[in-house]
Amino acid sequence: MSAERWELEREDELFPESLREETTRHIKKLYGVGDPSVLNAASLSVIGARRATPYGIAIAEMAGRIAAECEVGVVSGGAMGCDHAASRAALDAGGTTVIVSGCGADDVYPRSSADIFHDAVESGGAVISLSPWGAPPTRSSFPRRNVVIAALSPALLVAEAGERSGTMSTANAALDMDRTIYAVPGSIFSPNSTGTNRLVTEGALPICSEVDLEMRISMDYGVMRIVMEGANAEMGEVASALAASPWRPDELAARLGQSVLTLLQTLADYESRGIVEHLPDGRYSLTSAAYQQYRTTPRLRGKGSEGEEVA
C-alpha cells in the first residue's frame, strides 16, 4: 500500500459521523491510508467466521457483490474467511471497501488478505486502524476494532457465526449501538450457524435469499432496486442435501438410500467438477462457487432517487 498516510481526530471535518456517537466517544483518533472521505459514504458492514464453511463464504460473497451493485461500500475486518470474501467480492464487482485492521494501517494482517488491503486503497476505499503506525496485532486490538466495524455502517450483515466468536462480539456491539442487524440462517446442525440462528430468534432481520438482501438494502439505504425472482439452477438430490448441511459419505448415503460406493463415486465426480469439496473433518460440502450457481439468477434492477428504471 503506497497511498499517503493520514490521521483523523474527532474535531476533524472528515472524521466519520457514525463514530461521533456517545457509544463511541472513546474513539479519539483514526489512522488510515486511502480515501478518508469514504468513511462518511453509505456502507454495509459484513462479518462472519474466519474458518468459514463454503456456505458462509458464498453468503459473504453475495453480500459484497450486491452491496457494490447498489453503490454501497463494504466494511470488513480484513480477516480470512467471510471478511476477505465480502471485500473481495465488492472489489470484483467494481465497488469500494473499508478494512478496519487489527494492526497498524500501514501493515497487513493476516498476510493472506494482502490482495484486499492493497486493492481497497487502489479502488477508492481505505484501510483504517485505531492502532498507531507500525503497531502489531494484539489480543486487545481486535475487540476495539470490532466496535469500529459495527459503528461505521447503519446495518451489519452476519454471514456465519458460531455462538462464542469475535463475529458475535461485533454483532453485540452493533446491537448496543442500535444498528440494524441482518442475519443469514444456517443449518441447525452446523456449529458455524448457532450464532446467526440465535440472532434471528432474538429479532435480527433474516436474510433467506438474494432477493431478501437486495430488498433490505433498497429499503434501508434508499436505493431503488427492482428485482424479479426466477428459477434456480437445478440440483440433484446429493447437491440438494449438501446445500442444506455438510455430511459424511456414510451418513449421506443412509439418508438418501444409496450405497456408500455409489455415493462416493458421485462425490468424486462432483469434486472434480468443483461442485463439492472435502472438508478437514471428513464431511463434504458444496463449494462456495456451487452455492453461487444455485442462487436466484434472473433479476431486473433499477435504482435512482426519482424511481427511474435501469435495465
Contacts in CASP RR format, 6 or more apart in sequence:
PFRMAT RR
TARGET T0000
AUTHOR 0000-0000-0000
METHOD contacts of the structure
MODEL  1
MSAERWELEREDELFPESLREETTRHIKKLYGVGDPSVLNAASLSVIGAR
RATPYGIAIAEMAGRIAAECEVGVVSGGAMGCDHAASRAALDAGGTTVIV
SGCGADDVYPRSSADIFHDAVESGGAVISLSPWGAPPTRSSFPRRNVVIA
ALSPALLVAEAGERSGTMSTANAALDMDRTIYAVPGSIFSPNSTGTNRLV
TEGALPICSEVDLEMRISMDYGVMRIVMEGANAEMGEVASALAASPWRPD
ELAARLGQSVLTLLQTLADYESRGIVEHLPDGRYSLTSAAYQQYRTTPRL
RGKGSEGEEVA
1 33 0 8 1.000
1 34 0 8 1.000
1 106 0 8 1.000
1 108 0 8 1.000
1 117 0 8 1.000
1 118 0 8 1.000
1 121 0 8 1.000
1 127 0 8 1.000
3 33 0 8 1.000
3 34 0 8 1.000
3 121 0 8 1.000
3 122 0 8 1.000
4 33 0 8 1.000
4 34 0 8 1.000
5 31 0 8 1.000
5 32 0 8 1.000
5 33 0 8 1.000
5 105 0 8 1.000
5 106 0 8 1.000
5 133 0 8 1.000
6 31 0 8 1.000
6 32 0 8 1.000
6 33 0 8 1.000
6 34 0 8 1.000
6 36 0 8 1.000
7 29 0 8 1.000
7 30 0 8 1.000
7 31 0 8 1.000
7 32 0 8 1.000
8 14 0 8 1.000
8 15 0 8 1.000
8 16 0 8 1.000
8 29 0 8 1.000
8 30 0 8 1.000
8 32 0 8 1.000
8 36 0 8 1.000
8 39 0 8 1.000
9 15 0 8 1.000
9 28 0 8 1.000
9 29 0 8 1.000
10 19 0 8 1.000
10 20 0 8 1.000
10 27 0 8 1.000
10 28 0 8 1.000
10 29 0 8 1.000
14 36 0 8 1.000
14 37 0 8 1.000
14 39 0 8 1.000
14 40 0 8 1.000
15 30 0 8 1.000
15 39 0 8 1.000
16 30 0 8 1.000
16 39 0 8 1.000
16 40 0 8 1.000
16 152 0 8 1.000
17 40 0 8 1.000
18 24 0 8 1.000
18 40 0 8 1.000
18 151 0 8 1.000
18 152 0 8 1.000
18 153 0 8 1.000
18 154 0 8 1.000
19 27 0 8 1.000
19 30 0 8 1.000
19 148 0 8 1.000
19 151 0 8 1.000
19 152 0 8 1.000
21 151 0 8 1.000
21 177 0 8 1.000
23 151 0 8 1.000
23 176 0 8 1.000
23 177 0 8 1.000
24 147 0 8 1.000
24 148 0 8 1.000
24 151 0 8 1.000
24 177 0 8 1.000
27 130 0 8 1.000
27 147 0 8 1.000
27 148 0 8 1.000
27 151 0 8 1.000
29 130 0 8 1.000
30 39 0 8 1.000
30 128 0 8 1.000
30 129 0 8 1.000
30 130 0 8 1.000
31 104 0 8 1.000
31 105 0 8 1.000
31 106 0 8 1.000
31 128 0 8 1.000
31 129 0 8 1.000
31 130 0 8 1.000
31 131 0 8 1.000
31 132 0 8 1.000
31 133 0 8 1.000
32 105 0 8 1.000
32 106 0 8 1.000
32 126 0 8 1.000
32 127 0 8 1.000
32 128 0 8 1.000
32 129 0 8 1.000
33 105 0 8 1.000
33 106 0 8 1.000
33 121 0 8 1.000
33 126 0 8 1.000
33 127 0 8 1.000
34 120 0 8 1.000
34 121 0 8 1.000
34 124 0 8 1.000
34 125 0 8 1.000
34 126 0 8 1.000
34 127 0 8 1.000
35 124 0 8 1.000
35 125 0 8 1.000
35 126 0 8 1.000
36 126 0 8 1.000
38 73 0 8 1.000
38 96 0 8 1.000
38 98 0 8 1.000
38 124 0 8 1.000
38 125 0 8 1.000
38 126 0 8 1.000
39 98 0 8 1.000
39 126 0 8 1.000
39 128 0 8 1.000
39 152 0 8 1.000
41 73 0 8 1.000
41 96 0 8 1.000
42 71 0 8 1.000
42 72 0 8 1.000
42 73 0 8 1.000
42 221 0 8 1.000
43 67 0 8 1.000
43 72 0 8 1.000
43 73 0 8 1.000
43 74 0 8 1.000
43 75 0 8 1.000
43 98 0 8 1.000
43 152 0 8 1.000
43 153 0 8 1.000
44 63 0 8 1.000
44 64 0 8 1.000
44 67 0 8 1.000
44 72 0 8 1.000
44 73 0 8 1.000
44 74 0 8 1.000
44 75 0 8 1.000
44 153 0 8 1.000
44 155 0 8 1.000
44 156 0 8 1.000
44 157 0 8 1.000
44 217 0 8 1.000
44 221 0 8 1.000
45 74 0 8 1.000
45 75 0 8 1.000
45 76 0 8 1.000
45 149 0 8 1.000
45 150 0 8 1.000
45 152 0 8 1.000
45 153 0 8 1.000
45 155 0 8 1.000
45 156 0 8 1.000
45 157 0 8 1.000
45 170 0 8 1.000
45 174 0 8 1.000
46 60 0 8 1.000
46 63 0 8 1.000
46 64 0 8 1.000
46 67 0 8 1.000
46 74 0 8 1.000
46 75 0 8 1.000
46 76 0 8 1.000
46 82 0 8 1.000
46 83 0 8 1.000
46 86 0 8 1.000
46 87 0 8 1.000
46 156 0 8 1.000
46 157 0 8 1.000
46 159 0 8 1.000
47 76 0 8 1.000
47 77 0 8 1.000
47 82 0 8 1.000
47 83 0 8 1.000
47 149 0 8 1.000
47 156 0 8 1.000
47 157 0 8 1.000
47 158 0 8 1.000
47 159 0 8 1.000
47 161 0 8 1.000
47 167 0 8 1.000
47 170 0 8 1.000
47 171 0 8 1.000
48 56 0 8 1.000
48 60 0 8 1.000
48 81 0 8 1.000
48 82 0 8 1.000
48 83 0 8 1.000
48 158 0 8 1.000
48 159 0 8 1.000
48 160 0 8 1.000
48 161 0 8 1.000
48 167 0 8 1.000
49 56 0 8 1.000
49 81 0 8 1.000
49 82 0 8 1.000
49 159 0 8 1.000
49 160 0 8 1.000
49 161 0 8 1.000
49 162 0 8 1.000
49 165 0 8 1.000
49 167 0 8 1.000
49 192 0 8 1.000
50 79 0 8 1.000
50 80 0 8 1.000
50 81 0 8 1.000
50 82 0 8 1.000
50 83 0 8 1.000
51 80 0 8 1.000
51 81 0 8 1.000
51 192 0 8 1.000
52 60 0 8 1.000
52 81 0 8 1.000
52 82 0 8 1.000
52 85 0 8 1.000
52 159 0 8 1.000
52 160 0 8 1.000
52 192 0 8 1.000
53 160 0 8 1.000
53 190 0 8 1.000
53 192 0 8 1.000
53 246 0 8 1.000
53 279 0 8 1.000
53 285 0 8 1.000
54 277 0 8 1.000
54 285 0 8 1.000
54 286 0 8 1.000
54 287 0 8 1.000
54 288 0 8 1.000
54 290 0 8 1.000
54 291 0 8 1.000
55 160 0 8 1.000
55 186 0 8 1.000
55 190 0 8 1.000
55 192 0 8 1.000
55 285 0 8 1.000
55 286 0 8 1.000
55 288 0 8 1.000
55 291 0 8 1.000
56 82 0 8 1.000
56 85 0 8 1.000
56 159 0 8 1.000
56 160 0 8 1.000
56 184 0 8 1.000
56 192 0 8 1.000
56 288 0 8 1.000
57 81 0 8 1.000
57 82 0 8 1.000
57 85 0 8 1.000
57 288 0 8 1.000
58 286 0 8 1.000
58 288 0 8 1.000
58 289 0 8 1.000
58 291 0 8 1.000
58 292 0 8 1.000
59 82 0 8 1.000
59 159 0 8 1.000
59 160 0 8 1.000
59 184 0 8 1.000
59 291 0 8 1.000
60 81 0 8 1.000
60 82 0 8 1.000
60 83 0 8 1.000
60 85 0 8 1.000
60 86 0 8 1.000
60 89 0 8 1.000
60 159 0 8 1.000
60 160 0 8 1.000
61 85 0 8 1.000
61 86 0 8 1.000
61 88 0 8 1.000
61 89 0 8 1.000
61 288 0 8 1.000
61 292 0 8 1.000
62 89 0 8 1.000
62 210 0 8 1.000
62 213 0 8 1.000
62 292 0 8 1.000
62 295 0 8 1.000
63 74 0 8 1.000
63 86 0 8 1.000
63 89 0 8 1.000
63 157 0 8 1.000
63 159 0 8 1.000
63 213 0 8 1.000
64 74 0 8 1.000
64 86 0 8 1.000
64 87 0 8 1.000
64 89 0 8 1.000
64 90 0 8 1.000
64 93 0 8 1.000
65 89 0 8 1.000
65 90 0 8 1.000
65 92 0 8 1.000
65 93 0 8 1.000
66 210 0 8 1.000
66 213 0 8 1.000
66 214 0 8 1.000
66 217 0 8 1.000
67 73 0 8 1.000
67 74 0 8 1.000
67 90 0 8 1.000
67 95 0 8 1.000
67 217 0 8 1.000
68 74 0 8 1.000
68 89 0 8 1.000
68 90 0 8 1.000
68 91 0 8 1.000
68 93 0 8 1.000
68 94 0 8 1.000
68 95 0 8 1.000
68 96 0 8 1.000
69 93 0 8 1.000
69 301 0 8 1.000
70 214 0 8 1.000
70 217 0 8 1.000
70 218 0 8 1.000
70 221 0 8 1.000
70 223 0 8 1.000
70 225 0 8 1.000
70 303 0 8 1.000
71 95 0 8 1.000
71 223 0 8 1.000
71 303 0 8 1.000
72 217 0 8 1.000
72 221 0 8 1.000
72 223 0 8 1.000
73 90 0 8 1.000
73 95 0 8 1.000
73 96 0 8 1.000
73 97 0 8 1.000
73 98 0 8 1.000
74 86 0 8 1.000
74 87 0 8 1.000
74 90 0 8 1.000
74 95 0 8 1.000
74 96 0 8 1.000
74 97 0 8 1.000
74 98 0 8 1.000
75 97 0 8 1.000
75 98 0 8 1.000
75 99 0 8 1.000
75 100 0 8 1.000
75 149 0 8 1.000
75 152 0 8 1.000
75 153 0 8 1.000
76 82 0 8 1.000
76 83 0 8 1.000
76 84 0 8 1.000
76 86 0 8 1.000
76 87 0 8 1.000
76 97 0 8 1.000
76 98 0 8 1.000
76 99 0 8 1.000
76 100 0 8 1.000
76 149 0 8 1.000
77 83 0 8 1.000
77 99 0 8 1.000
77 100 0 8 1.000
77 101 0 8 1.000
77 102 0 8 1.000
77 145 0 8 1.000
77 149 0 8 1.000
78 84 0 8 1.000
78 87 0 8 1.000
78 99 0 8 1.000
78 100 0 8 1.000
78 101 0 8 1.000
78 113 0 8 1.000
78 116 0 8 1.000
78 117 0 8 1.000
79 110 0 8 1.000
79 113 0 8 1.000
80 110 0 8 1.000
80 112 0 8 1.000
80 113 0 8 1.000
82 159 0 8 1.000
82 160 0 8 1.000
82 167 0 8 1.000
83 113 0 8 1.000
84 112 0 8 1.000
84 113 0 8 1.000
84 116 0 8 1.000
85 159 0 8 1.000
85 288 0 8 1.000
86 97 0 8 1.000
86 159 0 8 1.000
87 97 0 8 1.000
87 99 0 8 1.000
87 116 0 8 1.000
87 120 0 8 1.000
88 115 0 8 1.000
88 116 0 8 1.000
90 96 0 8 1.000
90 97 0 8 1.000
91 97 0 8 1.000
91 116 0 8 1.000
91 119 0 8 1.000
91 120 0 8 1.000
91 123 0 8 1.000
94 123 0 8 1.000
95 123 0 8 1.000
96 120 0 8 1.000
96 123 0 8 1.000
96 124 0 8 1.000
96 125 0 8 1.000
97 116 0 8 1.000
97 120 0 8 1.000
97 123 0 8 1.000
97 125 0 8 1.000
98 120 0 8 1.000
98 125 0 8 1.000
98 126 0 8 1.000
98 127 0 8 1.000
98 128 0 8 1.000
98 152 0 8 1.000
99 113 0 8 1.000
99 116 0 8 1.000
99 117 0 8 1.000
99 120 0 8 1.000
99 126 0 8 1.000
99 127 0 8 1.000
99 128 0 8 1.000
100 128 0 8 1.000
100 129 0 8 1.000
100 145 0 8 1.000
100 148 0 8 1.000
100 149 0 8 1.000
100 152 0 8 1.000
101 107 0 8 1.000
101 108 0 8 1.000
101 109 0 8 1.000
101 117 0 8 1.000
101 127 0 8 1.000
101 128 0 8 1.000
101 129 0 8 1.000
101 131 0 8 1.000
101 145 0 8 1.000
102 109 0 8 1.000
102 129 0 8 1.000
102 130 0 8 1.000
102 131 0 8 1.000
102 137 0 8 1.000
102 141 0 8 1.000
102 142 0 8 1.000
102 145 0 8 1.000
103 109 0 8 1.000
103 129 0 8 1.000
103 131 0 8 1.000
103 134 0 8 1.000
103 135 0 8 1.000
103 136 0 8 1.000
103 137 0 8 1.000
103 141 0 8 1.000
104 129 0 8 1.000
104 131 0 8 1.000
104 132 0 8 1.000
104 133 0 8 1.000
104 134 0 8 1.000
104 135 0 8 1.000
104 136 0 8 1.000
105 127 0 8 1.000
105 128 0 8 1.000
105 129 0 8 1.000
105 131 0 8 1.000
105 133 0 8 1.000
106 133 0 8 1.000
106 134 0 8 1.000
107 134 0 8 1.000
107 135 0 8 1.000
107 136 0 8 1.000
108 114 0 8 1.000
108 117 0 8 1.000
109 136 0 8 1.000
109 137 0 8 1.000
117 127 0 8 1.000
120 126 0 8 1.000
120 127 0 8 1.000
121 127 0 8 1.000
128 148 0 8 1.000
129 135 0 8 1.000
129 145 0 8 1.000
130 141 0 8 1.000
130 144 0 8 1.000
130 145 0 8 1.000
130 148 0 8 1.000
131 141 0 8 1.000
135 141 0 8 1.000
142 166 0 8 1.000
143 166 0 8 1.000
143 169 0 8 1.000
146 166 0 8 1.000
146 169 0 8 1.000
146 170 0 8 1.000
146 173 0 8 1.000
147 170 0 8 1.000
147 173 0 8 1.000
149 156 0 8 1.000
149 170 0 8 1.000
150 156 0 8 1.000
150 170 0 8 1.000
150 171 0 8 1.000
150 173 0 8 1.000
150 174 0 8 1.000
150 177 0 8 1.000
150 179 0 8 1.000
151 173 0 8 1.000
151 174 0 8 1.000
151 177 0 8 1.000
151 179 0 8 1.000
153 179 0 8 1.000
154 179 0 8 1.000
154 180 0 8 1.000
154 220 0 8 1.000
154 221 0 8 1.000
155 179 0 8 1.000
155 180 0 8 1.000
155 181 0 8 1.000
155 182 0 8 1.000
155 216 0 8 1.000
155 220 0 8 1.000
155 221 0 8 1.000
156 170 0 8 1.000
156 171 0 8 1.000
156 174 0 8 1.000
156 179 0 8 1.000
156 180 0 8 1.000
156 181 0 8 1.000
156 182 0 8 1.000
157 182 0 8 1.000
157 183 0 8 1.000
157 184 0 8 1.000
157 207 0 8 1.000
157 213 0 8 1.000
158 167 0 8 1.000
158 171 0 8 1.000
158 181 0 8 1.000
158 182 0 8 1.000
158 183 0 8 1.000
158 184 0 8 1.000
158 195 0 8 1.000
158 196 0 8 1.000
158 199 0 8 1.000
158 204 0 8 1.000
159 184 0 8 1.000
159 196 0 8 1.000
160 167 0 8 1.000
160 184 0 8 1.000
160 186 0 8 1.000
160 192 0 8 1.000
160 193 0 8 1.000
160 196 0 8 1.000
161 167 0 8 1.000
161 168 0 8 1.000
161 171 0 8 1.000
161 192 0 8 1.000
161 193 0 8 1.000
161 194 0 8 1.000
161 195 0 8 1.000
161 196 0 8 1.000
161 199 0 8 1.000
162 168 0 8 1.000
162 191 0 8 1.000
162 192 0 8 1.000
162 193 0 8 1.000
162 194 0 8 1.000
162 195 0 8 1.000
162 196 0 8 1.000
163 191 0 8 1.000
163 194 0 8 1.000
163 195 0 8 1.000
163 198 0 8 1.000
165 195 0 8 1.000
167 195 0 8 1.000
168 195 0 8 1.000
171 181 0 8 1.000
171 183 0 8 1.000
171 199 0 8 1.000
171 204 0 8 1.000
174 181 0 8 1.000
175 181 0 8 1.000
180 205 0 8 1.000
180 220 0 8 1.000
181 199 0 8 1.000
181 203 0 8 1.000
181 204 0 8 1.000
181 205 0 8 1.000
182 204 0 8 1.000
182 205 0 8 1.000
182 206 0 8 1.000
182 207 0 8 1.000
182 213 0 8 1.000
182 216 0 8 1.000
183 196 0 8 1.000
183 197 0 8 1.000
183 199 0 8 1.000
183 200 0 8 1.000
183 204 0 8 1.000
183 205 0 8 1.000
183 206 0 8 1.000
183 207 0 8 1.000
184 196 0 8 1.000
184 206 0 8 1.000
184 207 0 8 1.000
184 208 0 8 1.000
185 193 0 8 1.000
185 196 0 8 1.000
185 197 0 8 1.000
185 200 0 8 1.000
185 206 0 8 1.000
185 208 0 8 1.000
186 193 0 8 1.000
186 196 0 8 1.000
186 197 0 8 1.000
187 193 0 8 1.000
187 244 0 8 1.000
187 245 0 8 1.000
188 197 0 8 1.000
189 245 0 8 1.000
190 245 0 8 1.000
190 246 0 8 1.000
196 204 0 8 1.000
200 206 0 8 1.000
205 216 0 8 1.000
206 212 0 8 1.000
207 213 0 8 1.000
207 216 0 8 1.000
209 229 0 8 1.000
209 295 0 8 1.000
209 296 0 8 1.000
210 295 0 8 1.000
210 296 0 8 1.000
210 299 0 8 1.000
211 227 0 8 1.000
211 229 0 8 1.000
211 296 0 8 1.000
211 299 0 8 1.000
214 225 0 8 1.000
214 227 0 8 1.000
214 299 0 8 1.000
214 301 0 8 1.000
215 225 0 8 1.000
215 227 0 8 1.000
217 223 0 8 1.000
217 225 0 8 1.000
218 224 0 8 1.000
218 225 0 8 1.000
218 303 0 8 1.000
222 305 0 8 1.000
223 303 0 8 1.000
223 304 0 8 1.000
224 302 0 8 1.000
224 303 0 8 1.000
224 304 0 8 1.000
224 305 0 8 1.000
224 307 0 8 1.000
225 301 0 8 1.000
225 302 0 8 1.000
225 303 0 8 1.000
226 300 0 8 1.000
226 301 0 8 1.000
226 302 0 8 1.000
226 309 0 8 1.000
227 299 0 8 1.000
227 300 0 8 1.000
227 301 0 8 1.000
228 298 0 8 1.000
228 299 0 8 1.000
228 300 0 8 1.000
229 296 0 8 1.000
229 298 0 8 1.000
229 299 0 8 1.000
230 296 0 8 1.000
230 297 0 8 1.000
230 298 0 8 1.000
230 299 0 8 1.000
231 296 0 8 1.000
231 298 0 8 1.000
232 294 0 8 1.000
232 295 0 8 1.000
232 296 0 8 1.000
232 297 0 8 1.000
233 293 0 8 1.000
233 294 0 8 1.000
233 297 0 8 1.000
235 243 0 8 1.000
235 294 0 8 1.000
237 256 0 8 1.000
238 252 0 8 1.000
238 256 0 8 1.000
238 263 0 8 1.000
238 266 0 8 1.000
238 267 0 8 1.000
238 270 0 8 1.000
239 270 0 8 1.000
239 275 0 8 1.000
239 276 0 8 1.000
239 286 0 8 1.000
239 290 0 8 1.000
239 294 0 8 1.000
241 247 0 8 1.000
241 252 0 8 1.000
241 255 0 8 1.000
241 256 0 8 1.000
242 252 0 8 1.000
242 276 0 8 1.000
242 284 0 8 1.000
242 285 0 8 1.000
242 286 0 8 1.000
243 286 0 8 1.000
243 291 0 8 1.000
243 294 0 8 1.000
246 279 0 8 1.000
246 283 0 8 1.000
246 284 0 8 1.000
246 285 0 8 1.000
247 255 0 8 1.000
247 283 0 8 1.000
247 284 0 8 1.000
248 282 0 8 1.000
248 283 0 8 1.000
248 284 0 8 1.000
249 260 0 8 1.000
249 263 0 8 1.000
249 264 0 8 1.000
249 267 0 8 1.000
249 284 0 8 1.000
250 260 0 8 1.000
252 263 0 8 1.000
252 284 0 8 1.000
253 259 0 8 1.000
253 260 0 8 1.000
253 262 0 8 1.000
253 263 0 8 1.000
256 263 0 8 1.000
258 266 0 8 1.000
267 276 0 8 1.000
267 278 0 8 1.000
267 284 0 8 1.000
270 276 0 8 1.000
271 277 0 8 1.000
271 278 0 8 1.000
271 284 0 8 1.000
274 287 0 8 1.000
274 289 0 8 1.000
274 290 0 8 1.000
275 286 0 8 1.000
275 287 0 8 1.000
275 290 0 8 1.000
276 284 0 8 1.000
276 285 0 8 1.000
276 286 0 8 1.000
276 287 0 8 1.000
276 290 0 8 1.000
277 284 0 8 1.000
277 285 0 8 1.000
277 286 0 8 1.000
277 287 0 8 1.000
278 284 0 8 1.000
279 285 0 8 1.000
286 294 0 8 1.000
300 309 0 8 1.000
300 311 0 8 1.000
301 310 0 8 1.000
302 308 0 8 1.000
302 309 0 8 1.000
302 310 0 8 1.000
303 310 0 8 1.000
304 310 0 8 1.000
END
